[in-house]
Amino acid sequence: MNEDFARNLRLLCSYYRSIAEVCRRIGINRPQFNRYLSGRHLPAANTLRRFCDFFGVEEHEIMLPSAQFQRLVQVRPRSGAVPASNAPEAPHLARLREIGSAGLDKYLGYYFETYLSMACPGRILRTLVCLEQREEGIYYQRTERLIEHPREKAYHGIYLGTAHFLTDRIFLTDYETLTGLEITQTILFPSFKNRVTRLAGLKLGVSGSGERMPCCARVVYEYLGPRIDVRRALRLCGLYEMDDPQIDEATRLAVVNTSTAGEWHFRARF
């Protein structure tokens, strides 16, 4: 058991509104975090570093006996744990949630997101997106599944973000949780049909290659439903060749990044 570490971690979490908030902000799933809170496991070195960076403590400090660590934390300013209601951006974010949540209910659920990969030019990337309602607003998770070499285990990149519906467009903004080095923005045309099927729009981000070049790509969201077999869906995610029959023709045509004569800007297409 790692009781001192678990007690210290629970103490640090107590300065936030909830464990769920800590997990979202760090970018770690709740079941894994619960194992650390219970004292059954210690995090790996890179995960421990993320915890310490987030809470503003040193690695050797969070391993101290709990009584000693409590005294240390009590006399140290807790700049990272500013209550959300006191943060200068809080009124603006609250206003955005207020005006941007209505109308998104019909779009909650799972989607395949498809676009031309920014990191692997000439190939199609399919990811899994889940939009869900929480008390504070509409949040989503976007999961990339990549296999660089056939014999290697799949890598799963996790992006967390918020969604807003403003007048007649859906705005998505997320960040990559593992490294924190990327923010992605997507604007989608909503479907005004009774049944949601496909959404189209534009996606802005940076390539995952060393150059990290800003890129814009057409994107298609294919609605899967409110409940799905997530593991099965993830197995269908990844990189595809442009002529792969697993990508339907309508989707291939919708994500091609070409411009026609007279277009002065790179535009989304219905």
C-alpha positions as CSV (number, residue, x, y, z in Angstrom):
1,M,0.0,0.0,0.0
2,N,1.1,3.6,-0.7
3,E,-1.0,5.2,2.0
4,D,1.0,8.4,2.4
5,F,1.0,9.1,-1.3
6,A,-2.8,8.4,-1.5
7,R,-3.5,10.7,1.5
8,N,-1.4,13.4,0.0
9,L,-3.2,13.1,-3.4
10,R,-6.6,13.2,-1.7
11,L,-5.5,16.3,0.2
12,L,-4.5,18.1,-3.0
13,C,-7.8,17.1,-4.7
14,S,-9.7,18.6,-1.8
15,Y,-8.8,22.1,-2.9
16,Y,-10.8,21.5,-6.2
17,R,-14.5,21.3,-6.7
18,S,-14.5,17.6,-7.4
19,I,-12.3,14.6,-8.4
20,A,-14.0,14.6,-11.8
21,E,-12.7,18.2,-12.3
22,V,-9.1,17.2,-11.4
23,C,-9.3,14.2,-13.8
24,R,-10.6,16.4,-16.7
25,R,-8.0,19.0,-16.1
26,I,-5.1,16.6,-15.8
27,G,-6.4,14.4,-18.7
28,I,-6.6,11.1,-16.9
29,N,-9.5,8.7,-16.7
30,R,-11.4,8.3,-13.4
31,P,-10.9,4.6,-12.8
32,Q,-7.1,4.9,-13.2
33,F,-7.0,7.9,-10.9
34,N,-9.1,6.0,-8.3
35,R,-6.4,3.3,-8.1
36,Y,-3.9,6.0,-7.1
37,L,-6.4,7.5,-4.6
38,S,-6.9,4.1,-2.9
39,G,-3.2,3.5,-2.4
40,R,-3.2,0.3,-4.4
41,H,-0.9,1.7,-7.1
42,L,1.7,4.3,-7.6
43,P,1.7,6.2,-11.0
44,A,4.5,5.8,-13.5
45,A,7.2,8.4,-13.6
46,N,5.7,10.5,-16.4
47,T,2.2,10.4,-14.8
48,L,3.6,11.4,-11.5
49,R,5.4,14.3,-13.1
50,R,2.0,15.4,-14.7
51,F,0.4,15.3,-11.2
52,C,3.2,17.4,-9.6
53,D,3.1,20.0,-12.4
54,F,-0.6,20.3,-12.1
55,F,-0.7,20.6,-8.3
56,G,2.5,22.7,-8.0
57,V,4.5,20.4,-5.8
58,E,7.7,18.5,-6.2
59,E,7.9,14.7,-6.7
60,H,9.8,14.1,-3.4
61,E,7.2,16.3,-1.6
62,I,4.2,14.3,-2.6
63,M,5.9,11.2,-1.3
64,L,6.4,12.7,2.2
65,P,4.6,11.3,5.3
66,S,1.1,12.6,5.1
67,A,1.3,14.7,8.3
68,Q,4.5,16.4,7.1
69,F,3.0,17.0,3.7
70,Q,-0.2,18.5,5.1
71,R,1.9,21.1,7.1
72,L,3.9,21.9,4.0
73,V,0.8,22.5,1.8
74,Q,-1.0,24.5,4.5
75,V,1.7,27.2,4.5
76,R,2.2,27.2,0.7
77,P,0.1,29.5,-1.6
78,R,-2.2,27.4,-3.7
79,S,-2.1,29.4,-7.0
80,G,-3.3,26.5,-9.1
81,A,-6.5,25.9,-7.2
82,V,-8.3,29.2,-7.9
83,P,-12.0,28.5,-7.5
84,A,-13.7,28.7,-10.9
85,S,-16.1,31.3,-9.8
86,N,-13.2,33.7,-8.9
87,A,-11.2,33.2,-12.1
88,P,-11.2,36.3,-14.3
89,E,-12.5,34.3,-17.3
90,A,-15.3,32.6,-15.4
91,P,-18.1,35.1,-16.3
92,H,-17.2,34.9,-20.0
93,L,-17.1,31.0,-19.9
94,A,-20.4,31.0,-18.0
95,R,-22.0,33.3,-20.6
96,L,-20.7,31.1,-23.4
97,R,-22.2,28.0,-21.8
98,E,-25.5,29.8,-21.3
99,I,-25.9,30.8,-24.9
100,G,-24.1,27.8,-26.5
101,S,-25.8,24.8,-24.9
102,A,-29.4,25.1,-26.2
103,G,-30.0,23.0,-29.3
104,L,-27.2,20.5,-28.9
105,D,-29.3,17.8,-27.2
106,K,-30.1,16.1,-30.5
107,Y,-26.4,15.9,-31.4
108,L,-25.2,14.0,-28.3
109,G,-23.7,10.6,-28.8
110,Y,-20.9,8.9,-30.8
111,Y,-19.5,9.9,-34.2
112,F,-16.9,8.7,-36.6
113,E,-14.8,11.8,-37.5
114,T,-13.1,11.5,-40.9
115,Y,-10.6,13.9,-42.6
116,L,-7.3,13.9,-44.4
117,S,-4.5,13.3,-41.8
118,M,-2.3,16.3,-41.0
119,A,0.5,14.1,-39.8
120,C,0.4,11.5,-42.7
121,P,-0.3,13.4,-45.9
122,G,-2.3,11.5,-48.5
123,R,-4.1,9.2,-46.0
124,I,-7.5,9.4,-44.4
125,L,-7.8,9.4,-40.6
126,R,-10.9,8.2,-38.8
127,T,-11.3,8.9,-35.1
128,L,-14.1,8.3,-32.6
129,V,-15.9,11.3,-31.0
130,C,-18.3,11.2,-28.1
131,L,-20.4,14.3,-27.2
132,E,-22.1,14.2,-23.7
133,Q,-24.1,16.5,-21.5
134,R,-22.6,17.3,-18.1
135,E,-23.8,19.7,-15.4
136,E,-21.5,22.4,-16.6
137,G,-22.3,22.1,-20.3
138,I,-21.5,19.9,-23.4
139,Y,-18.2,18.2,-23.4
140,Y,-16.6,15.7,-25.8
141,Q,-13.8,13.2,-26.1
142,R,-12.0,12.5,-29.4
143,T,-9.9,9.4,-29.6
144,E,-7.3,8.7,-32.2
145,R,-6.1,5.1,-32.8
146,L,-2.8,4.8,-34.6
147,I,-0.7,1.8,-35.5
148,E,2.7,3.0,-36.9
149,H,4.0,-0.6,-37.4
150,P,1.9,-3.7,-38.0
151,R,3.5,-5.6,-35.0
152,E,3.2,-2.7,-32.6
153,K,0.4,-2.1,-30.2
154,A,-2.1,0.6,-31.1
155,Y,-1.5,4.1,-29.7
156,H,-4.6,6.0,-28.5
157,G,-4.4,9.8,-28.4
158,I,-7.1,11.4,-26.3
159,Y,-8.4,14.9,-27.0
160,L,-10.9,16.6,-24.5
161,G,-12.9,19.6,-25.3
162,T,-16.1,21.6,-25.1
163,A,-18.9,22.1,-27.7
164,H,-21.1,25.1,-28.3
165,F,-24.1,25.7,-30.6
166,L,-24.2,29.3,-31.7
167,T,-27.1,30.4,-34.0
168,D,-26.6,27.7,-36.7
169,R,-23.1,26.3,-36.3
170,I,-21.5,23.8,-33.9
171,F,-18.1,25.0,-32.5
172,L,-15.7,22.4,-31.0
173,T,-12.5,23.2,-29.2
174,D,-10.2,20.5,-27.7
175,Y,-6.7,19.8,-26.5
176,E,-4.4,16.8,-26.7
177,T,-4.1,15.4,-23.1
178,L,-0.9,13.4,-23.3
179,T,1.5,16.2,-24.1
180,G,-0.7,19.3,-24.0
181,L,1.0,20.6,-27.1
182,E,-2.0,20.9,-29.4
183,I,-5.3,22.6,-29.6
184,T,-7.8,21.7,-32.3
185,Q,-10.8,23.7,-33.5
186,T,-13.7,22.4,-35.6
187,I,-16.8,24.2,-37.0
188,L,-19.6,22.0,-38.3
189,F,-22.8,22.5,-40.2
190,P,-25.7,21.3,-38.0
191,S,-28.3,18.9,-39.5
192,F,-31.7,20.5,-39.5
193,K,-33.3,17.1,-40.3
194,N,-35.3,15.2,-37.6
195,R,-32.7,12.5,-37.8
196,V,-29.0,13.3,-37.4
197,T,-26.8,11.4,-39.9
198,R,-23.8,13.3,-41.1
199,L,-22.2,16.7,-40.3
200,A,-19.6,18.5,-42.4
201,G,-17.3,21.3,-41.7
202,L,-13.7,22.5,-41.3
203,K,-11.0,21.4,-38.8
204,L,-8.0,23.6,-37.8
205,G,-4.9,22.1,-36.1
206,V,-1.2,21.4,-36.4
207,S,0.4,18.4,-38.0
208,G,1.8,15.8,-35.7
209,S,5.1,15.8,-37.6
210,G,8.2,17.6,-36.4
211,E,7.4,20.8,-38.4
212,R,4.0,21.3,-36.5
213,M,2.7,23.2,-39.4
214,P,-0.8,24.8,-39.0
215,C,-3.3,23.0,-41.2
216,C,-7.0,23.2,-42.2
217,A,-8.9,20.3,-43.5
218,R,-12.5,19.4,-44.5
219,V,-14.1,17.0,-42.0
220,V,-17.1,14.7,-41.9
221,Y,-18.9,13.5,-38.7
222,E,-20.9,10.3,-39.2
223,Y,-23.5,9.8,-36.4
224,L,-23.3,6.3,-34.8
225,G,-25.9,6.6,-32.0
226,P,-26.2,7.4,-28.3
227,R,-24.8,4.0,-27.2
228,I,-22.3,1.8,-29.1
229,D,-19.8,-0.9,-28.7
230,V,-16.8,1.4,-28.1
231,R,-14.1,-1.2,-28.5
232,R,-15.5,-2.4,-31.8
233,A,-15.8,1.2,-33.0
234,L,-12.2,2.0,-32.0
235,R,-11.0,-1.0,-34.0
236,L,-12.5,0.7,-37.1
237,C,-10.5,3.9,-36.4
238,G,-7.1,4.7,-37.8
239,L,-5.3,5.5,-41.0
240,Y,-6.8,4.5,-44.4
241,E,-5.5,4.8,-48.0
242,M,-7.5,7.1,-50.2
243,D,-8.9,4.2,-52.2
244,D,-9.7,2.0,-49.3
245,P,-13.2,0.5,-49.8
246,Q,-13.9,0.8,-46.0
247,I,-14.3,4.5,-46.6
248,D,-17.4,5.2,-48.6
249,E,-17.2,7.3,-51.7
250,A,-19.4,10.1,-50.4
251,T,-17.1,10.5,-47.4
252,R,-13.9,10.4,-49.6
253,L,-15.3,13.2,-51.9
254,A,-16.4,15.3,-48.9
255,V,-13.0,15.4,-47.3
256,V,-10.9,16.2,-50.4
257,N,-9.1,19.5,-49.8
258,T,-9.5,21.2,-53.1
259,S,-10.6,24.7,-54.1
260,T,-12.5,25.7,-57.2
261,A,-12.0,28.7,-59.4
262,G,-13.3,31.9,-57.8
263,E,-12.9,30.7,-54.2
264,W,-10.9,33.2,-52.3
265,H,-10.9,31.2,-49.0
266,F,-10.8,27.5,-48.0
267,R,-14.5,26.8,-47.4
268,A,-16.5,24.0,-45.9
269,R,-18.9,22.2,-48.3
270,F,-22.4,20.8,-47.7
